[in-house]
Amino acid sequence: MQAHLNWHIDLDIEQSDIESEATATLRLPDATRLTTRGHARRNPSDPEQDRVGEELAAARALNDLARRLLRKAAHEIEEATHAPARPHL
């Protein structure tokens, strides 16, 4: 039997003139909540490109979220198998 799962990630982005801060939150079916942050800062001599800062901050938050989810999965594997687990991207 196949199961269909939906996981939702909330991604909030705040900006100032030169900084973007992204917060990514994943709520898992087991009630685990993982929250991460990503940051981007524009060099004052660079042209204004708000979207680039948003993308960098979001990518950094999502990258950290992926790493935390891998650590959680590794921990669960180790608890079940009593052997080291090293999943990777």
C-alpha positions in Angstrom: 0.0 0.0 0.0 1.2 3.5 -0.9 0.8 6.4 1.5 0.6 10.0 0.4 2.2 12.5 2.8 2.1 16.2 2.8 4.8 18.1 4.7 4.5 21.9 4.9 7.3 24.3 5.2 6.6 27.8 6.3 9.1 30.2 4.9 9.0 33.8 6.2 11.3 36.5 4.9 12.0 39.9 6.4 14.0 42.5 4.6 15.7 45.8 5.4 17.7 48.0 2.9 20.7 45.7 3.0 19.7 42.5 4.8 17.3 39.6 4.3 16.4 37.1 7.0 14.5 33.9 6.2 12.9 31.6 8.8 11.9 28.1 7.7 9.7 25.9 9.8 8.8 22.3 9.1 6.2 20.5 11.1 6.4 16.7 10.9 3.6 14.2 11.4 5.3 13.1 14.7 4.8 16.6 16.1 8.4 17.5 15.6 9.0 21.1 14.7 12.2 22.2 13.1 13.0 25.9 12.7 16.0 27.3 11.0 17.2 30.7 9.8 19.2 32.0 6.9 20.7 35.4 6.5 22.0 37.5 3.5 23.6 40.9 3.5 24.1 43.1 0.5 27.4 44.8 0.1 26.6 48.5 0.0 28.5 48.9 -3.3 26.4 46.2 -5.0 23.3 47.1 -7.0 19.9 46.7 -5.2 18.5 43.3 -6.1 16.0 42.5 -3.3 15.1 39.1 -4.8 18.7 37.9 -4.7 18.9 38.6 -1.0 15.6 36.8 -0.5 16.8 33.8 -2.4 20.1 33.6 -0.6 18.5 33.9 2.8 15.8 31.3 1.9 18.4 28.9 0.4 20.5 29.1 3.5 17.5 28.5 5.8 16.4 25.5 3.7 19.9 24.1 3.5 20.2 24.2 7.3 16.7 22.6 7.6 17.8 19.7 5.3 20.9 19.1 7.5 18.8 19.1 10.7 16.3 16.7 9.1 19.2 14.4 8.1 20.5 14.5 11.7 17.0 13.6 13.0 16.8 10.7 10.6 20.3 9.4 11.5 19.4 9.5 15.2 16.2 7.5 14.5 18.2 5.0 12.5 20.7 4.6 15.2 18.0 4.1 17.9 16.5 1.3 15.8 19.7 -0.4 14.6 22.1 0.4 17.5 24.7 1.2 14.8 26.1 4.4 13.5 24.2 6.0 10.7 25.6 8.6 8.4 23.0 9.6 5.8 24.1 12.4 3.5 22.6 14.7 0.8 
